[in-house]
Amino acid sequence: MSNLKIGLFGFGVVGQGVYEVIRKSKNAHAEIVKICVSDLKKPRGVEVDPSLLTDRAEDILNNPEINLVVEVINNAEDAFHIVKTSLLNGVPVVSGSKAMLAQHLPELIEIQKQKGVALLYDASSCGSIPVIRNLEEYYDNDLLLEVKGILNGSSNYILSRVFDHHEAYESALRKAQELGFAEKDPSFDIEGYDSLFKLVIITVHALGTYVAPDKIFTYGISTIHDSDILYAREKGVKIKLVAQVVKVSEEHFTMFVMPEFVGPNKYIYSVDDEYNGVVIRGECYDRQFMFGKGAGSLPTASSILSDVMARLHDYRYEYKKQNYLQKPDYTTDITLKIYVRYSETNIRHILKFDRVLEQYMSDESNYIIGEIKLSELIAKRNRLHEKDLFIANIPIFFLNKDN
């Protein structure tokens, strides 16, 4: 591809970061020729020529000069319209919209194949960590067993302040918002949805299979309590919000997002602040670890720039694993070991445990540690959002290989 003429959708924190890194990159051979924003009068954090700005999407989508669209907006429906229209027009796209991609990736993959046009989105998963391209190119075989890690920098920053700096959860959340790591409404991050959407995308490239977000058990950290933190400290572990996809047999894999008790022998134990950490495990290479910043405008913008540079060399995802004759199927018929803390809620009435391993009761709070089917958690998930409940995973996969 010759010099890139870019139409940029979105000029918030990430969009401005993209504008800055592309402008400063000497070897990108790229120029942003038009920027679509929702409010032309809104003050900007960077100085930009007003003639570049528009509030009309068609000024980019119908511009024959533009040969690459970069999309970094928050509205998933609008993002889907932009990306789909661009691809159907034969214009390649770089996207950072994990919510949109997680909902629409199968359709967008099909359009890419039909039109022979590329959609790149490394920036949608794990900020500055190039996990998608590594799964595509280096781990392009069926030896992969697990991808697991901290995929959300905002929640990790909060938990780091709690465990490493002994701050109260609410204070840590406020600080994350002040620093721009969490939004005014932080639910997307702390309830696990950001990690969920990234996990859906990662799984397509890890195992070649798409699983819709509503099929996956997701539980966040918003109800974490001092008693949970005290329990973790007594056990010598930290609580991290962890997403994972794991092969449980040759024929099946499972995936979920949950807080997890993480011991000091695990790589992600030392992933703190706004950083992400991803562990990739395979049959012949044990564990490999990737680490980098997962929150903030510049880490995401640097990943966008990497995708832009890839398009300069006509790079595209090949989705090789989708063509495998024997791909594993998604299952929720597996047993997990979980910790459930509660006070008023009658958790034994809600959840059917296969086996209760430990139970503690006091005037302030109670907890149960037990074995339970993942399918049971999914079936009862609408009843697990009470303020007095907190659930955490106690890892059981590959324990014999981590010491």
N, C-alpha and C positions, 0 to 999 in steps of 0.2 A: 504494500500500500504506500502511496506517495504521502506528501505532507497531509497531516490531519487537520480538517476544519471541523471544530467541535461545537455542537449545540448543547448547552448545559441546562438541565432542568433542576432547579433548586439552588438557592443562594443563602441558606442558613449557615450554621456553624461548619458543617461538612462541605457544603458547596463553596463557601469562601476559602476553605482549606484547599479544595481542588483547584480553584482559580489561582491561588498563590503558588502551589507546587508546580503546576503546569507552566505558569509564567516564568518561574525561576529555573526550570529544567532546560539545560542547554541542548540536550540530545533528544528531546521528545519530538522535535519537528512537528509540534502541534500548536494550534492557535484556537482559542475560544472566540468564536465570531458572534455568538448570540447567547444570552442568558435569560431563561424564562423564570419569572418570579410571580408570586401571588399578589404582591403589593409594591407597586413602583415607588411609593413615597416612603417606604420603610427605611429607617437609617441603616447603613451598612457598616460592618466592622472593618472593611477594607475599602480602599479607594478604587473606584471602577468608573470607566467611561460610561456616562448615562446612555449613550447611543447603543451600547451593547445590550441594554435591558429591554425586556418586553414582558407583557402579561398575557400574550396570546400564544398558545402552544403551536398553532399552525405556522407561526413565523419561523419555527424550527422544523416542524414536521414536513412542511411544504417547501423548504428551502433547498434547492438543488445543489448549492455550494457545500452544504454540510454533509460530510461523509462519515461522521461518528457522533452518536448521541450518548451523552453521559447523564445518567438519571440518579439523583440523590434527594428525592422528596420523601415526606413522611406519609402522605396519603396513599395507601396501598392500591385503591381502585384507580386513582389517577395515574399512578406509576404503571399499572398493568396496561392501561390504555396507551400510554406513551410508548412503552416497550413493544407492545404488540403491533401498534401502528408503524413504528420505525422498522421493525423486522419485516413486516409485510411489504413495506416500501423498499426493502433490500438494503437498508442502512443498518450497519452493525451497532450494537449497544453495549455500554458498560453500565452496570447497575449496582447500587448498594442497598436495594430495598429487600431485606430478608423476609419481611412479612408477605410481600407480594410474590416473591419467588417461591416461598414455601407453599403457597396456595395454588400457584399456576404453573409450576415448572414443567409438568408433563406436556401441557399445550405449547409452551414456549420452546421446548425441545423439538417438538414435531414441526413447528414453524421453521425453526433453524434448518432442519433437514430438508423441508420442502423448498425453501427459498435459497439454501446454500449460503446463509448469512450467519454471523457469529453474535452470540450474547455471552459476555464475560462478567463474572460477579464474585471474584475473590474477595472484594471489599465487603461483601455481605456477611462474611463469616470470619470472626476472630480478628477484626481490625487489621493490624499490620502483619499477622501470621499468614503466609501463603498456603493455607491448608488445602484448598480446593485443587490448585494446580499440582501440588505434590501428590495428592490422591490420584489425580488423573494420569500423571506421567511416571512417578516413581513406584507407586503402589498399584500398578495397573495389572494385578494378577489376583488369583483367588486365595492367596496365602494370608490375607488380612483377617485378623480375628476380632479386633476391637478398636474403636476410636472413642476416647473418653477424655473429658477435661472440663476446664473452666472456660466457658464461652462468652460470659458477660462480665465486662470490666466494672460496671456500676455496682452490681451486687457483691462482687469480690472486694471492691474498695470498702464497702460498708462492713462486710464481715472481717476484713483485715483490721479496721479501726476497732471493732469490738474485741477481737481476740488478741491482737498485738499491742493495742494501746488502751485497752480496758475502758473504752468509751461505751456509753449507752447506745442502744440501737438507734433510737430516734435522733440522737445527736450526730451519729455517724451518717445517717440518711440526710440530715440537713446539710452537713458539710459536703457530701457528694453532690447535692443539688447546687450549692454555692459554687463549686468548682466546675460545674457543667458536666459532670459524669452521669448525673441522673436528672430526669425531667421534673417539672413541677408536679405532674402526675407520674410517679415512678413505677406504677403497677406493671408496665410492660417489661421492666427489668426485674423487679423484685418478686413478681409472681411466676417468673420462669419462662414467659412467652418468647422473649428475645432469644434465650438459649434454645428453646424448642424449635423455632423457625430455622435457626442456624443448623441444628441437628438434622432436620429434615433434608436440608440442602446437602450437608456433608454426607448423609447416608446414600444419596443418589450417586455420589462419586466414589464412596467407599465400597458399596456392595452392588450398585447398579439397580437399586430398587427404590421406588417412591412410596412413602407412607404418608397419608394425609395427616395434618397436625391434630385433628380431632380424634384420631385413633391412638394417640400417644399419651400416657400418663405424665402429667406435669404438675409439679407442686413447688411453691416458692418459699421465700424466707420471711414474709411479712408478719408472721405470727410467732417468730422466734422469741423466746423468753429467757430471763436471767437463769432460770432453772435448767434450761437446755445448755446454756453456755457453761454453767457450773458443772453439769454432768460431763460435758466434753472435756473440760479442763481436768477433772478428776481422772478421766481415762487417758489423759495425755494425747488427745487428738484435737483437731480443729473441725469446725463445720464449714463446708464449702458447698456452693450451689453447683452441682455436677450434672452434665449431660453425657449420655453414653449410648452407643450402639455396639452390640456385642453378639458374635456368633455363639449360640448355645449348643449347636450341633452342625453337622455338615448340611443339613436340610433347613435349619431355622436360625433366625436371629431375633433379638428383641431390642427395644430402645425405650428410654424414659429420661425424664429430667426431675431431679430431686435434690434436696439438701443431703449431704453425705458426711459421715464421720470419717475424716481422712487422717491416717496415721503418719508419723514423721518419716517412715520408710517409703512413702509415695512421692513421686516427683511433684505432684500438684500441691503438696503440703506447703511448699515454700513459694508458691505463686501468690503474691500479695498485691495490695493496692489495686490499681486499675488494670493490672496485667491479666492476660489470658495464658493458659497453658494447655496443650493438647498432647496426649499420649496415644501413639499409634502402635498397636501390638500385632505381631505376625507370627506365623508358625516357625519360621526359620531365623527371624531377626529379633526375637524377644520384644523389647520395648524401645521406641524412639520418641524423643520428646521435643516439642516445639514451643517456644516461649516468646511473648512479645506484648506490646501495649494493645489493649482491646477497647479503650475508651478515649475519646478526644478527637478533635477535628483532624489534626495532622497525621496520626497513625492511619486513620481511615483514608485520608486523602493520598497518602503514600501508596496505599494498596490500589486505589483508583488509578494513580499514575502508572503503577506496574501493569495494570490491565490495558491502559492506553498504549504503553510502550509495546505490549504484546501484540496489539492490533496493528501497530506500525510494521510488524513482521508477519502479519496475516495469521496470527495464532488463533485457534479456536478449540473448544472442548470437543473431544471425539466421543465421549460417553461409551467407551469401549465395553465396560462391564454390563451395560444393558443388552449386549449381544451375546453374552454367555449362555450356553445351552442349559446349564444347571445353576440357577441363582437361588440363594436361600430365601425362604418365605418368612414373612413377619409373623411372630407368635407372641401372645400374651399368656400362654399356658406355661408359665415358669414360676418358680418359687423364689421370693425375695425374703430377706431378713430385715425387719424394720423396727425402728424406735418410734413410739407414739406417746407424746405427752398430752395430758388432758386434765381438766378439773371438773367442770359441770357436765360436759357432754358424755353420754353413755356410749363410749367407744366400743365396748364389747357387744352392745346391741346393734351397732352399725356394721362393724367389720367382723367377718368370719375368719379367724386365724386357723391355719392348719395345726399350729402348735405354739403354745405360749412358753417361752423360754425363761422369762423373768418378769416379775411384776412388783411395782413399788407403789405404796399409797401413803399419802400424808394429808394434813389439813389444807396445804396450799396447792399442791399439784400431785399428779400421779403419772406413772408411765408404764407402758407395756413394751417388752421386746419379744417379738414373735416371728414366726414364719407365715407367709401369706402369699397367695397367688397374685400376680400382677393383674390378672383379669378381674379379681375381686376389687382391687384398688380402682380400676377403671370404672367398674360397674357402680361403685359407691362414691365416685369423686365429687359429685354435686353435694354430698353431705359432709365433705371433709374440709369445709372452709370456715368453720366456726373459729372465733377469736381465741378460744381457749385450747385449740388443737395445734400441735406441731408434729410433723412427720419427717423422719430422716432415714436414709438408707444406710444399712450396715453392710459393706461390700462382702460378697461371697465369691465372685468370679476371679479365677486365676490366682487365688491366694497362695497356692503352692508354688507359683512361679515368681513371686515378688521378694523372696528372701534369699 
